[in-house]
């Protein structure tokens, strides 16, 4: 996990294919190198994300799926 600067974000978007987006913007990108990048953003000022980020939750859930034998 990595926090992106605005410049890094713009580079990724300019050189990748958008796989998913919503009203808030781009959510998933596919890079030319074959990487899939999942972007997370806080949508509300007060949110449970302050305690545990969306990215951390995503990683924990992916690891749990792997431990159950589900490819992620």
mmCIF file as Biopython writes it, N, C-alpha, C and O atoms, coordinates in Angstrom:
data_model
#
loop_
_atom_site.group_PDB
_atom_site.id
_atom_site.type_symbol
_atom_site.label_atom_id
_atom_site.label_alt_id
_atom_site.label_comp_id
_atom_site.label_asym_id
_atom_site.label_entity_id
_atom_site.label_seq_id
_atom_site.pdbx_PDB_ins_code
_atom_site.Cartn_x
_atom_site.Cartn_y
_atom_site.Cartn_z
_atom_site.occupancy
_atom_site.B_iso_or_equiv
_atom_site.auth_seq_id
_atom_site.auth_asym_id
_atom_site.pdbx_PDB_model_num
ATOM 1   N N  . UNK A ? 1  ? 0.847   -1.173  0.000   1.0 0.0 1  A 1 
ATOM 2   C CA . UNK A ? 1  ? 0.000   0.000   0.000   1.0 0.0 1  A 1 
ATOM 3   C C  . UNK A ? 1  ? 0.891   1.235   0.000   1.0 0.0 1  A 1 
ATOM 4   O O  . UNK A ? 1  ? 1.961   1.265   0.609   1.0 0.0 1  A 1 
ATOM 5   N N  . UNK A ? 2  ? 0.413   2.237   -0.699  1.0 0.0 2  A 1 
ATOM 6   C CA . UNK A ? 2  ? 1.178   3.461   -0.816  1.0 0.0 2  A 1 
ATOM 7   C C  . UNK A ? 2  ? 0.227   4.629   -1.015  1.0 0.0 2  A 1 
ATOM 8   O O  . UNK A ? 2  ? -0.734  4.533   -1.777  1.0 0.0 2  A 1 
ATOM 9   N N  . UNK A ? 3  ? 0.495   5.715   -0.337  1.0 0.0 3  A 1 
ATOM 10  C CA . UNK A ? 3  ? -0.253  6.953   -0.580  1.0 0.0 3  A 1 
ATOM 11  C C  . UNK A ? 3  ? 0.371   7.636   -1.790  1.0 0.0 3  A 1 
ATOM 12  O O  . UNK A ? 3  ? 1.590   7.794   -1.865  1.0 0.0 3  A 1 
ATOM 13  N N  . UNK A ? 4  ? -0.468  8.039   -2.729  1.0 0.0 4  A 1 
ATOM 14  C CA . UNK A ? 4  ? 0.017   8.671   -3.944  1.0 0.0 4  A 1 
ATOM 15  C C  . UNK A ? 4  ? -0.068  10.184  -3.848  1.0 0.0 4  A 1 
ATOM 16  O O  . UNK A ? 4  ? -0.989  10.735  -3.244  1.0 0.0 4  A 1 
ATOM 17  N N  . UNK A ? 5  ? 0.911   10.846  -4.456  1.0 0.0 5  A 1 
ATOM 18  C CA . UNK A ? 5  ? 0.810   12.284  -4.629  1.0 0.0 5  A 1 
ATOM 19  C C  . UNK A ? 5  ? -0.114  12.529  -5.814  1.0 0.0 5  A 1 
ATOM 20  O O  . UNK A ? 5  ? -0.407  11.607  -6.576  1.0 0.0 5  A 1 
ATOM 21  N N  . UNK A ? 6  ? -0.564  13.738  -5.970  1.0 0.0 6  A 1 
ATOM 22  C CA . UNK A ? 6  ? -1.413  14.080  -7.109  1.0 0.0 6  A 1 
ATOM 23  C C  . UNK A ? 6  ? -0.682  13.791  -8.424  1.0 0.0 6  A 1 
ATOM 24  O O  . UNK A ? 6  ? -1.287  13.292  -9.373  1.0 0.0 6  A 1 
ATOM 25  N N  . UNK A ? 7  ? 0.611   14.100  -8.481  1.0 0.0 7  A 1 
ATOM 26  C CA . UNK A ? 7  ? 1.394   13.871  -9.685  1.0 0.0 7  A 1 
ATOM 27  C C  . UNK A ? 7  ? 1.490   12.371  -10.002 1.0 0.0 7  A 1 
ATOM 28  O O  . UNK A ? 7  ? 1.352   11.979  -11.161 1.0 0.0 7  A 1 
ATOM 29  N N  . UNK A ? 8  ? 1.723   11.542  -8.999  1.0 0.0 8  A 1 
ATOM 30  C CA . UNK A ? 8  ? 1.786   10.095  -9.211  1.0 0.0 8  A 1 
ATOM 31  C C  . UNK A ? 8  ? 0.444   9.554   -9.695  1.0 0.0 8  A 1 
ATOM 32  O O  . UNK A ? 8  ? 0.386   8.731   -10.609 1.0 0.0 8  A 1 
ATOM 33  N N  . UNK A ? 9  ? -0.628  10.027  -9.072  1.0 0.0 9  A 1 
ATOM 34  C CA . UNK A ? 9  ? -1.978  9.610   -9.475  1.0 0.0 9  A 1 
ATOM 35  C C  . UNK A ? 9  ? -2.225  9.956   -10.941 1.0 0.0 9  A 1 
ATOM 36  O O  . UNK A ? 9  ? -2.708  9.122   -11.707 1.0 0.0 9  A 1 
ATOM 37  N N  . UNK A ? 10 ? -1.894  11.181  -11.328 1.0 0.0 10 A 1 
ATOM 38  C CA . UNK A ? 10 ? -2.113  11.615  -12.703 1.0 0.0 10 A 1 
ATOM 39  C C  . UNK A ? 10 ? -1.276  10.797  -13.686 1.0 0.0 10 A 1 
ATOM 40  O O  . UNK A ? 10 ? -1.738  10.505  -14.789 1.0 0.0 10 A 1 
ATOM 41  N N  . UNK A ? 11 ? -0.052  10.422  -13.304 1.0 0.0 11 A 1 
ATOM 42  C CA . UNK A ? 11 ? 0.801   9.573   -14.147 1.0 0.0 11 A 1 
ATOM 43  C C  . UNK A ? 11 ? 0.159   8.204   -14.347 1.0 0.0 11 A 1 
ATOM 44  O O  . UNK A ? 11 ? 0.093   7.702   -15.469 1.0 0.0 11 A 1 
ATOM 45  N N  . UNK A ? 12 ? -0.316  7.599   -13.248 1.0 0.0 12 A 1 
ATOM 46  C CA . UNK A ? 12 ? -0.953  6.287   -13.344 1.0 0.0 12 A 1 
ATOM 47  C C  . UNK A ? 12 ? -2.167  6.339   -14.262 1.0 0.0 12 A 1 
ATOM 48  O O  . UNK A ? 12 ? -2.331  5.475   -15.124 1.0 0.0 12 A 1 
ATOM 49  N N  . UNK A ? 13 ? -3.012  7.338   -14.086 1.0 0.0 13 A 1 
ATOM 50  C CA . UNK A ? 13 ? -4.231  7.447   -14.886 1.0 0.0 13 A 1 
ATOM 51  C C  . UNK A ? 13 ? -3.891  7.694   -16.359 1.0 0.0 13 A 1 
ATOM 52  O O  . UNK A ? 13 ? -4.548  7.151   -17.246 1.0 0.0 13 A 1 
ATOM 53  N N  . UNK A ? 14 ? -2.876  8.504   -16.617 1.0 0.0 14 A 1 
ATOM 54  C CA . UNK A ? 14 ? -2.507  8.832   -17.998 1.0 0.0 14 A 1 
ATOM 55  C C  . UNK A ? 14 ? -1.922  7.634   -18.743 1.0 0.0 14 A 1 
ATOM 56  O O  . UNK A ? 14 ? -2.065  7.531   -19.961 1.0 0.0 14 A 1 
ATOM 57  N N  . UNK A ? 15 ? -1.260  6.723   -18.013 1.0 0.0 15 A 1 
ATOM 58  C CA . UNK A ? 15 ? -0.559  5.616   -18.664 1.0 0.0 15 A 1 
ATOM 59  C C  . UNK A ? 15 ? -1.196  4.260   -18.377 1.0 0.0 15 A 1 
ATOM 60  O O  . UNK A ? 15 ? -0.544  3.229   -18.545 1.0 0.0 15 A 1 
ATOM 61  N N  . UNK A ? 16 ? -2.443  4.243   -17.952 1.0 0.0 16 A 1 
ATOM 62  C CA . UNK A ? 16 ? -3.129  2.994   -17.625 1.0 0.0 16 A 1 
ATOM 63  C C  . UNK A ? 16 ? -4.519  2.982   -18.237 1.0 0.0 16 A 1 
ATOM 64  O O  . UNK A ? 16 ? -5.034  4.009   -18.678 1.0 0.0 16 A 1 
ATOM 65  N N  . UNK A ? 17 ? -5.110  1.801   -18.254 1.0 0.0 17 A 1 
ATOM 66  C CA . UNK A ? 17 ? -6.491  1.661   -18.699 1.0 0.0 17 A 1 
ATOM 67  C C  . UNK A ? 17 ? -7.395  1.641   -17.469 1.0 0.0 17 A 1 
ATOM 68  O O  . UNK A ? 17 ? -7.102  0.953   -16.492 1.0 0.0 17 A 1 
ATOM 69  N N  . UNK A ? 18 ? -8.472  2.382   -17.518 1.0 0.0 18 A 1 
ATOM 70  C CA . UNK A ? 18 ? -9.424  2.406   -16.409 1.0 0.0 18 A 1 
ATOM 71  C C  . UNK A ? 18 ? -10.308 1.162   -16.507 1.0 0.0 18 A 1 
ATOM 72  O O  . UNK A ? 18 ? -10.985 0.943   -17.512 1.0 0.0 18 A 1 
ATOM 73  N N  . UNK A ? 19 ? -10.290 0.353   -15.445 1.0 0.0 19 A 1 
ATOM 74  C CA . UNK A ? 19 ? -11.132 -0.843  -15.407 1.0 0.0 19 A 1 
ATOM 75  C C  . UNK A ? 19 ? -12.450 -0.584  -14.705 1.0 0.0 19 A 1 
ATOM 76  O O  . UNK A ? 19 ? -13.468 -1.198  -15.023 1.0 0.0 19 A 1 
ATOM 77  N N  . UNK A ? 20 ? -12.423 0.345   -13.733 1.0 0.0 20 A 1 
ATOM 78  C CA . UNK A ? 20 ? -13.656 0.666   -13.011 1.0 0.0 20 A 1 
ATOM 79  C C  . UNK A ? 20 ? -13.568 2.083   -12.474 1.0 0.0 20 A 1 
ATOM 80  O O  . UNK A ? 20 ? -12.505 2.548   -12.063 1.0 0.0 20 A 1 
ATOM 81  N N  . UNK A ? 21 ? -14.707 2.758   -12.487 1.0 0.0 21 A 1 
ATOM 82  C CA . UNK A ? 21 ? -14.803 4.090   -11.889 1.0 0.0 21 A 1 
ATOM 83  C C  . UNK A ? 21 ? -16.224 4.320   -11.434 1.0 0.0 21 A 1 
ATOM 84  O O  . UNK A ? 21 ? -17.150 3.635   -11.867 1.0 0.0 21 A 1 
ATOM 85  N N  . UNK A ? 22 ? -16.389 5.297   -10.551 1.0 0.0 22 A 1 
ATOM 86  C CA . UNK A ? 22 ? -17.713 5.657   -10.068 1.0 0.0 22 A 1 
ATOM 87  C C  . UNK A ? 22 ? -17.827 7.173   -10.058 1.0 0.0 22 A 1 
ATOM 88  O O  . UNK A ? 22 ? -17.000 7.862   -10.655 1.0 0.0 22 A 1 
ATOM 89  N N  . UNK A ? 23 ? -18.835 7.692   -9.391  1.0 0.0 23 A 1 
ATOM 90  C CA . UNK A ? 23 ? -19.054 9.128   -9.341  1.0 0.0 23 A 1 
ATOM 91  C C  . UNK A ? 23 ? -17.937 9.906   -8.672  1.0 0.0 23 A 1 
ATOM 92  O O  . UNK A ? 23 ? -17.811 11.112  -8.885  1.0 0.0 23 A 1 
ATOM 93  N N  . UNK A ? 24 ? -17.121 9.233   -7.864  1.0 0.0 24 A 1 
ATOM 94  C CA . UNK A ? 24 ? -16.007 9.886   -7.176  1.0 0.0 24 A 1 
ATOM 95  C C  . UNK A ? 24 ? -14.729 9.874   -8.005  1.0 0.0 24 A 1 
ATOM 96  O O  . UNK A ? 24 ? -13.796 10.622  -7.713  1.0 0.0 24 A 1 
ATOM 97  N N  . UNK A ? 25 ? -14.675 9.026   -9.043  1.0 0.0 25 A 1 
ATOM 98  C CA . UNK A ? 25 ? -13.491 8.967   -9.890  1.0 0.0 25 A 1 
ATOM 99  C C  . UNK A ? 25 ? -13.054 7.541   -10.162 1.0 0.0 25 A 1 
ATOM 100 O O  . UNK A ? 25 ? -13.826 6.596   -10.002 1.0 0.0 25 A 1 
ATOM 101 N N  . UNK A ? 26 ? -11.805 7.401   -10.575 1.0 0.0 26 A 1 
ATOM 102 C CA . UNK A ? 26 ? -11.230 6.114   -10.939 1.0 0.0 26 A 1 
ATOM 103 C C  . UNK A ? 26 ? -11.066 5.237   -9.701  1.0 0.0 26 A 1 
ATOM 104 O O  . UNK A ? 26 ? -10.637 5.708   -8.648  1.0 0.0 26 A 1 
ATOM 105 N N  . UNK A ? 27 ? -11.413 3.950   -9.837  1.0 0.0 27 A 1 
ATOM 106 C CA . UNK A ? 27 ? -11.269 3.002   -8.729  1.0 0.0 27 A 1 
ATOM 107 C C  . UNK A ? 27 ? -10.221 1.932   -9.011  1.0 0.0 27 A 1 
ATOM 108 O O  . UNK A ? 27 ? -9.457  1.562   -8.119  1.0 0.0 27 A 1 
ATOM 109 N N  . UNK A ? 28 ? -10.179 1.425   -10.264 1.0 0.0 28 A 1 
ATOM 110 C CA . UNK A ? 28 ? -9.251  0.339   -10.609 1.0 0.0 28 A 1 
ATOM 111 C C  . UNK A ? 28 ? -8.595  0.642   -11.949 1.0 0.0 28 A 1 
ATOM 112 O O  . UNK A ? 28 ? -9.262  1.010   -12.916 1.0 0.0 28 A 1 
ATOM 113 N N  . UNK A ? 29 ? -7.261  0.478   -11.989 1.0 0.0 29 A 1 
ATOM 114 C CA . UNK A ? 29 ? -6.485  0.720   -13.203 1.0 0.0 29 A 1 
ATOM 115 C C  . UNK A ? 29 ? -5.713  -0.535  -13.586 1.0 0.0 29 A 1 
ATOM 116 O O  . UNK A ? 29 ? -5.334  -1.325  -12.722 1.0 0.0 29 A 1 
ATOM 117 N N  . UNK A ? 30 ? -5.479  -0.718  -14.887 1.0 0.0 30 A 1 
ATOM 118 C CA . UNK A ? 30 ? -4.592  -1.763  -15.397 1.0 0.0 30 A 1 
ATOM 119 C C  . UNK A ? 30 ? -3.417  -1.058  -16.072 1.0 0.0 30 A 1 
ATOM 120 O O  . UNK A ? 30 ? -3.608  -0.276  -17.003 1.0 0.0 30 A 1 
ATOM 121 N N  . UNK A ? 31 ? -2.201  -1.338  -15.599 1.0 0.0 31 A 1 
ATOM 122 C CA . UNK A ? 31 ? -1.016  -0.692  -16.161 1.0 0.0 31 A 1 
ATOM 123 C C  . UNK A ? 31 ? -0.521  -1.460  -17.377 1.0 0.0 31 A 1 
ATOM 124 O O  . UNK A ? 31 ? -0.915  -2.605  -17.601 1.0 0.0 31 A 1 
ATOM 125 N N  . UNK A ? 32 ? 0.342   -0.828  -18.159 1.0 0.0 32 A 1 
ATOM 126 C CA . UNK A ? 32 ? 0.938   -1.470  -19.330 1.0 0.0 32 A 1 
ATOM 127 C C  . UNK A ? 32 ? 1.821   -2.645  -18.920 1.0 0.0 32 A 1 
ATOM 128 O O  . UNK A ? 32 ? 2.041   -3.558  -19.716 1.0 0.0 32 A 1 
ATOM 129 N N  . UNK A ? 33 ? 2.334   -2.632  -17.676 1.0 0.0 33 A 1 
ATOM 130 C CA . UNK A ? 33 ? 3.183   -3.713  -17.166 1.0 0.0 33 A 1 
ATOM 131 C C  . UNK A ? 33 ? 2.371   -4.908  -16.675 1.0 0.0 33 A 1 
ATOM 132 O O  . UNK A ? 33 ? 2.942   -5.912  -16.252 1.0 0.0 33 A 1 
ATOM 133 N N  . UNK A ? 34 ? 1.041   -4.806  -16.729 1.0 0.0 34 A 1 
ATOM 134 C CA . UNK A ? 34 ? 0.179   -5.906  -16.307 1.0 0.0 34 A 1 
ATOM 135 C C  . UNK A ? 34 ? -0.247  -5.859  -14.848 1.0 0.0 34 A 1 
ATOM 136 O O  . UNK A ? 34 ? -0.857  -6.807  -14.354 1.0 0.0 34 A 1 
ATOM 137 N N  . UNK A ? 35 ? 0.060   -4.780  -14.159 1.0 0.0 35 A 1 
ATOM 138 C CA . UNK A ? 35 ? -0.364  -4.644  -12.762 1.0 0.0 35 A 1 
ATOM 139 C C  . UNK A ? 35 ? -1.789  -4.108  -12.705 1.0 0.0 35 A 1 
ATOM 140 O O  . UNK A ? 35 ? -2.210  -3.331  -13.563 1.0 0.0 35 A 1 
ATOM 141 N N  . UNK A ? 36 ? -2.522  -4.533  -11.684 1.0 0.0 36 A 1 
ATOM 142 C CA . UNK A ? 36 ? -3.844  -3.983  -11.406 1.0 0.0 36 A 1 
ATOM 143 C C  . UNK A ? 36 ? -3.696  -3.113  -10.162 1.0 0.0 36 A 1 
ATOM 144 O O  . UNK A ? 36 ? -3.210  -3.575  -9.130  1.0 0.0 36 A 1 
ATOM 145 N N  . UNK A ? 37 ? -4.113  -1.865  -10.261 1.0 0.0 37 A 1 
ATOM 146 C CA . UNK A ? 37 ? -3.993  -0.931  -9.141  1.0 0.0 37 A 1 
ATOM 147 C C  . UNK A ? 37 ? -5.385  -0.572  -8.655  1.0 0.0 37 A 1 
ATOM 148 O O  . UNK A ? 37 ? -6.215  -0.086  -9.423  1.0 0.0 37 A 1 
ATOM 149 N N  . UNK A ? 38 ? -5.639  -0.816  -7.366  1.0 0.0 38 A 1 
ATOM 150 C CA . UNK A ? 38 ? -6.913  -0.479  -6.729  1.0 0.0 38 A 1 
ATOM 151 C C  . UNK A ? 38 ? -6.695  0.793   -5.947  1.0 0.0 38 A 1 
ATOM 152 O O  . UNK A ? 38 ? -5.799  0.862   -5.106  1.0 0.0 38 A 1 
ATOM 153 N N  . UNK A ? 39 ? -7.503  1.800   -6.212  1.0 0.0 39 A 1 
ATOM 154 C CA . UNK A ? 39 ? -7.394  3.091   -5.534  1.0 0.0 39 A 1 
ATOM 155 C C  . UNK A ? 39 ? -8.489  3.223   -4.477  1.0 0.0 39 A 1 
ATOM 156 O O  . UNK A ? 39 ? -9.636  2.836   -4.701  1.0 0.0 39 A 1 
ATOM 157 N N  . UNK A ? 40 ? -8.119  3.770   -3.333  1.0 0.0 40 A 1 
ATOM 158 C CA . UNK A ? 40 ? -9.064  3.989   -2.246  1.0 0.0 40 A 1 
ATOM 159 C C  . UNK A ? 40 ? -9.049  5.465   -1.887  1.0 0.0 40 A 1 
ATOM 160 O O  . UNK A ? 40 ? -7.996  6.103   -1.884  1.0 0.0 40 A 1 
ATOM 161 N N  . UNK A ? 41 ? -10.217 6.000   -1.587  1.0 0.0 41 A 1 
ATOM 162 C CA . UNK A ? 41 ? -10.294 7.396   -1.149  1.0 0.0 41 A 1 
ATOM 163 C C  . UNK A ? 41 ? -11.327 7.515   -0.043  1.0 0.0 41 A 1 
ATOM 164 O O  . UNK A ? 41 ? -12.320 6.787   -0.022  1.0 0.0 41 A 1 
ATOM 165 N N  . UNK A ? 42 ? -11.087 8.427   0.860   1.0 0.0 42 A 1 
ATOM 166 C CA . UNK A ? 42 ? -12.039 8.685   1.924   1.0 0.0 42 A 1 
ATOM 167 C C  . UNK A ? 42 ? -13.110 9.614   1.369   1.0 0.0 42 A 1 
ATOM 168 O O  . UNK A ? 42 ? -12.799 10.668  0.814   1.0 0.0 42 A 1 
ATOM 169 N N  . UNK A ? 43 ? -14.366 9.225   1.518   1.0 0.0 43 A 1 
ATOM 170 C CA . UNK A ? 43 ? -15.463 9.989   0.933   1.0 0.0 43 A 1 
ATOM 171 C C  . UNK A ? 43 ? -16.120 10.943  1.924   1.0 0.0 43 A 1 
ATOM 172 O O  . UNK A ? 43 ? -16.702 11.952  1.527   1.0 0.0 43 A 1 
ATOM 173 N N  . UNK A ? 44 ? -16.027 10.628  3.201   1.0 0.0 44 A 1 
ATOM 174 C CA . UNK A ? 44 ? -16.629 11.486  4.228   1.0 0.0 44 A 1 
ATOM 175 C C  . UNK A ? 44 ? -15.554 11.965  5.190   1.0 0.0 44 A 1 
ATOM 176 O O  . UNK A ? 44 ? -14.558 11.275  5.410   1.0 0.0 44 A 1 
ATOM 177 N N  . UNK A ? 45 ? -15.754 13.143  5.763   1.0 0.0 45 A 1 
ATOM 178 C CA . UNK A ? 45 ? -14.783 13.686  6.717   1.0 0.0 45 A 1 
ATOM 179 C C  . UNK A ? 45 ? -14.683 12.787  7.944   1.0 0.0 45 A 1 
ATOM 180 O O  . UNK A ? 45 ? -13.588 12.406  8.356   1.0 0.0 45 A 1 
ATOM 181 N N  . UNK A ? 46 ? -15.838 12.451  8.527   1.0 0.0 46 A 1 
ATOM 182 C CA . UNK A ? 46 ? -15.862 11.538  9.664   1.0 0.0 46 A 1 
ATOM 183 C C  . UNK A ? 46 ? -16.237 10.154  9.157   1.0 0.0 46 A 1 
ATOM 184 O O  . UNK A ? 46 ? -17.315 9.956   8.596   1.0 0.0 46 A 1 
ATOM 185 N N  . UNK A ? 47 ? -15.340 9.205   9.358   1.0 0.0 47 A 1 
ATOM 186 C CA . UNK A ? 47 ? -15.545 7.879   8.810   1.0 0.0 47 A 1 
ATOM 187 C C  . UNK A ? 47 ? -14.761 6.861   9.634   1.0 0.0 47 A 1 
ATOM 188 O O  . UNK A ? 47 ? -13.789 7.212   10.302  1.0 0.0 47 A 1 
ATOM 189 N N  . UNK A ? 48 ? -15.186 5.605   9.583   1.0 0.0 48 A 1 
ATOM 190 C CA . UNK A ? 48 ? -14.446 4.545   10.270  1.0 0.0 48 A 1 
ATOM 191 C C  . UNK A ? 48 ? -13.075 4.331   9.638   1.0 0.0 48 A 1 
ATOM 192 O O  . UNK A ? 48 ? -12.223 3.660   10.221  1.0 0.0 48 A 1 
ATOM 193 N N  . UNK A ? 49 ? -12.855 4.888   8.464   1.0 0.0 49 A 1 
ATOM 194 C CA . UNK A ? 49 ? -11.559 4.760   7.797   1.0 0.0 49 A 1 
ATOM 195 C C  . UNK A ? 49 ? -10.452 5.411   8.627   1.0 0.0 49 A 1 
ATOM 196 O O  . UNK A ? 49 ? -9.278  5.091   8.448   1.0 0.0 49 A 1 
ATOM 197 N N  . UNK A ? 50 ? -10.809 6.309   9.521   1.0 0.0 50 A 1 
ATOM 198 C CA . UNK A ? 50 ? -9.820  6.929   10.398  1.0 0.0 50 A 1 
ATOM 199 C C  . UNK A ? 50 ? -9.166  5.858   11.274  1.0 0.0 50 A 1 
ATOM 200 O O  . UNK A ? 50 ? -7.974  5.940   11.567  1.0 0.0 50 A 1 
ATOM 201 N N  . UNK A ? 51 ? -9.938  4.859   11.691  1.0 0.0 51 A 1 
ATOM 202 C CA . UNK A ? 51 ? -9.421  3.788   12.539  1.0 0.0 51 A 1 
ATOM 203 C C  . UNK A ? 51 ? -8.695  2.710   11.741  1.0 0.0 51 A 1 
ATOM 204 O O  . UNK A ? 51 ? -7.645  2.225   12.162  1.0 0.0 51 A 1 
ATOM 205 N N  . UNK A ? 52 ? -9.248  2.336   10.596  1.0 0.0 52 A 1 
ATOM 206 C CA . UNK A ? 52 ? -8.647  1.304   9.740   1.0 0.0 52 A 1 
ATOM 207 C C  . UNK A ? 52 ? -8.958  1.650   8.296   1.0 0.0 52 A 1 
ATOM 208 O O  . UNK A ? 52 ? -10.121 1.720   7.899   1.0 0.0 52 A 1 
ATOM 209 N N  . UNK A ? 53 ? -7.905  1.867   7.510   1.0 0.0 53 A 1 
ATOM 210 C CA . UNK A ? 53 ? -8.100  2.324   6.131   1.0 0.0 53 A 1 
ATOM 211 C C  . UNK A ? 53 ? -8.770  1.268   5.257   1.0 0.0 53 A 1 
ATOM 212 O O  . UNK A ? 53 ? -8.717  0.072   5.544   1.0 0.0 53 A 1 
ATOM 213 N N  . UNK A ? 54 ? -9.393  1.735   4.198   1.0 0.0 54 A 1 
ATOM 214 C CA . UNK A ? 54 ? -10.023 0.828   3.236   1.0 0.0 54 A 1 
ATOM 215 C C  . UNK A ? 54 ? -8.975  -0.108  2.633   1.0 0.0 54 A 1 
ATOM 216 O O  . UNK A ? 54 ? -9.242  -1.289  2.411   1.0 0.0 54 A 1 
ATOM 217 N N  . UNK A ? 55 ? -7.792  0.425   2.372   1.0 0.0 55 A 1 
ATOM 218 C CA . UNK A ? 55 ? -6.728  -0.386  1.781   1.0 0.0 55 A 1 
ATOM 219 C C  . UNK A ? 55 ? -6.309  -1.508  2.729   1.0 0.0 55 A 1 
ATOM 220 O O  . UNK A ? 55 ? -6.087  -2.636  2.290   1.0 0.0 55 A 1 
ATOM 221 N N  . UNK A ? 56 ? -6.200  -1.211  4.017   1.0 0.0 56 A 1 
ATOM 222 C CA . UNK A ? 56 ? -5.845  -2.235  5.005   1.0 0.0 56 A 1 
ATOM 223 C C  . UNK A ? 56 ? -6.922  -3.308  5.056   1.0 0.0 56 A 1 
ATOM 224 O O  . UNK A ? 56 ? -6.611  -4.498  5.105   1.0 0.0 56 A 1 
ATOM 225 N N  . UNK A ? 57 ? -8.164  -2.903  5.044   1.0 0.0 57 A 1 
ATOM 226 C CA . UNK A ? 57 ? -9.271  -3.865  5.053   1.0 0.0 57 A 1 
ATOM 227 C C  . UNK A ? 57 ? -9.224  -4.753  3.801   1.0 0.0 57 A 1 
ATOM 228 O O  . UNK A ? 57 ? -9.447  -5.961  3.880   1.0 0.0 57 A 1 
ATOM 229 N N  . UNK A ? 58 ? -8.934  -4.144  2.653   1.0 0.0 58 A 1 
ATOM 230 C CA . UNK A ? 58 ? -8.859  -4.878  1.401   1.0 0.0 58 A 1 
ATOM 231 C C  . UNK A ? 58 ? -7.777  -5.962  1.480   1.0 0.0 58 A 1 
ATOM 232 O O  . UNK A ? 58 ? -8.014  -7.110  1.103   1.0 0.0 58 A 1 
ATOM 233 N N  . UNK A ? 59 ? -6.583  -5.589  1.975   1.0 0.0 59 A 1 
ATOM 234 C CA . UNK A ? 59 ? -5.473  -6.540  2.093   1.0 0.0 59 A 1 
ATOM 235 C C  . UNK A ? 59 ? -5.831  -7.672  3.044   1.0 0.0 59 A 1 
ATOM 236 O O  . UNK A ? 59 ? -5.578  -8.838  2.741   1.0 0.0 59 A 1 
ATOM 237 N N  . UNK A ? 60 ? -6.416  -7.344  4.187   1.0 0.0 60 A 1 
ATOM 238 C CA . UNK A ? 60 ? -6.809  -8.375  5.151   1.0 0.0 60 A 1 
ATOM 239 C C  . UNK A ? 60 ? -7.831  -9.336  4.546   1.0 0.0 60 A 1 
ATOM 240 O O  . UNK A ? 60 ? -7.732  -10.548 4.733   1.0 0.0 60 A 1 
ATOM 241 N N  . UNK A ? 61 ? -8.800  -8.802  3.830   1.0 0.0 61 A 1 
ATOM 242 C CA . UNK A ? 61 ? -9.816  -9.655  3.199   1.0 0.0 61 A 1 
ATOM 243 C C  . UNK A ? 61 ? -9.208  -10.532 2.105   1.0 0.0 61 A 1 
ATOM 244 O O  . UNK A ? 61 ? -9.582  -11.697 1.971   1.0 0.0 61 A 1 
ATOM 245 N N  . UNK A ? 62 ? -8.278  -9.990  1.325   1.0 0.0 62 A 1 
ATOM 246 C CA . UNK A ? 62 ? -7.620  -10.776 0.279   1.0 0.0 62 A 1 
ATOM 247 C C  . UNK A ? 62 ? -6.818  -11.918 0.897   1.0 0.0 62 A 1 
ATOM 248 O O  . UNK A ? 62 ? -6.841  -13.039 0.388   1.0 0.0 62 A 1 
ATOM 249 N N  . UNK A ? 63 ? -6.111  -11.640 1.991   1.0 0.0 63 A 1 
ATOM 250 C CA . UNK A ? 63 ? -5.342  -12.692 2.675   1.0 0.0 63 A 1 
ATOM 251 C C  . UNK A ? 63 ? -6.264  -13.767 3.237   1.0 0.0 63 A 1 
ATOM 252 O O  . UNK A ? 63 ? -5.946  -14.955 3.195   1.0 0.0 63 A 1 
ATOM 253 N N  . UNK A ? 64 ? -7.393  -13.344 3.756   1.0 0.0 64 A 1 
ATOM 254 C CA . UNK A ? 64 ? -8.342  -14.318 4.299   1.0 0.0 64 A 1 
ATOM 255 C C  . UNK A ? 64 ? -8.879  -15.227 3.186   1.0 0.0 64 A 1 
ATOM 256 O O  . UNK A ? 64 ? -8.989  -16.440 3.370   1.0 0.0 64 A 1 
ATOM 257 N N  . UNK A ? 65 ? -9.207  -14.644 2.048   1.0 0.0 65 A 1 
ATOM 258 C CA . UNK A ? 65 ? -9.671  -15.432 0.905   1.0 0.0 65 A 1 
ATOM 259 C C  . UNK A ? 65 ? -8.591  -16.425 0.457   1.0 0.0 65 A 1 
ATOM 260 O O  . UNK A ? 65 ? -8.894  -17.580 0.156   1.0 0.0 65 A 1 
ATOM 261 N N  . UNK A ? 66 ? -7.346  -15.979 0.413   1.0 0.0 66 A 1 
ATOM 262 C CA . UNK A ? 66 ? -6.240  -16.870 0.031   1.0 0.0 66 A 1 
ATOM 263 C C  . UNK A ? 66 ? -6.127  -18.037 1.015   1.0 0.0 66 A 1 
ATOM 264 O O  . UNK A ? 66 ? -5.899  -19.175 0.603   1.0 0.0 66 A 1 
ATOM 265 N N  . UNK A ? 67 ? -6.285  -17.761 2.305   1.0 0.0 67 A 1 
ATOM 266 C CA . UNK A ? 67 ? -6.184  -18.824 3.303   1.0 0.0 67 A 1 
ATOM 267 C C  . UNK A ? 67 ? -7.318  -19.847 3.159   1.0 0.0 67 A 1 
ATOM 268 O O  . UNK A ? 67 ? -7.193  -20.992 3.595   1.0 0.0 67 A 1 
ATOM 269 N N  . UNK A ? 68 ? -8.411  -19.424 2.550   1.0 0.0 68 A 1 
ATOM 270 C CA . UNK A ? 68 ? -9.542  -20.326 2.293   1.0 0.0 68 A 1 
ATOM 271 C C  . UNK A ? 68 ? -9.402  -21.036 0.942   1.0 0.0 68 A 1 
ATOM 272 O O  . UNK A ? 68 ? -10.277 -21.805 0.544   1.0 0.0 68 A 1 
ATOM 273 N N  . UNK A ? 69 ? -8.294  -20.770 0.241   1.0 0.0 69 A 1 
ATOM 274 C CA . UNK A ? 69 ? -8.045  -21.421 -1.036  1.0 0.0 69 A 1 
ATOM 275 C C  . UNK A ? 69 ? -8.684  -20.712 -2.224  1.0 0.0 69 A 1 
ATOM 276 O O  . UNK A ? 69 ? -8.777  -21.277 -3.314  1.0 0.0 69 A 1 
ATOM 277 N N  . UNK A ? 70 ? -9.120  -19.484 -2.013  1.0 0.0 70 A 1 
ATOM 278 C CA . UNK A ? 70 ? -9.725  -18.704 -3.092  1.0 0.0 70 A 1 
ATOM 279 C C  . UNK A ? 70 ? -8.660  -17.793 -3.670  1.0 0.0 70 A 1 
ATOM 280 O O  . UNK A ? 70 ? -8.094  -16.962 -2.959  1.0 0.0 70 A 1 
ATOM 281 N N  . UNK A ? 71 ? -8.382  -17.947 -4.966  1.0 0.0 71 A 1 
ATOM 282 C CA . UNK A ? 71 ? -7.319  -17.179 -5.607  1.0 0.0 71 A 1 
ATOM 283 C C  . UNK A ? 71 ? -7.695  -15.706 -5.663  1.0 0.0 71 A 1 
ATOM 284 O O  . UNK A ? 71 ? -8.789  -15.349 -6.101  1.0 0.0 71 A 1 
ATOM 285 N N  . UNK A ? 72 ? -6.778  -14.856 -5.215  1.0 0.0 72 A 1 
ATOM 286 C CA . UNK A ? 72 ? -7.009  -13.409 -5.251  1.0 0.0 72 A 1 
ATOM 287 C C  . UNK A ? 72 ? -5.819  -12.708 -5.849  1.0 0.0 72 A 1 
ATOM 288 O O  . UNK A ? 72 ? -5.819  -11.483 -5.967  1.0 0.0 72 A 1 
#
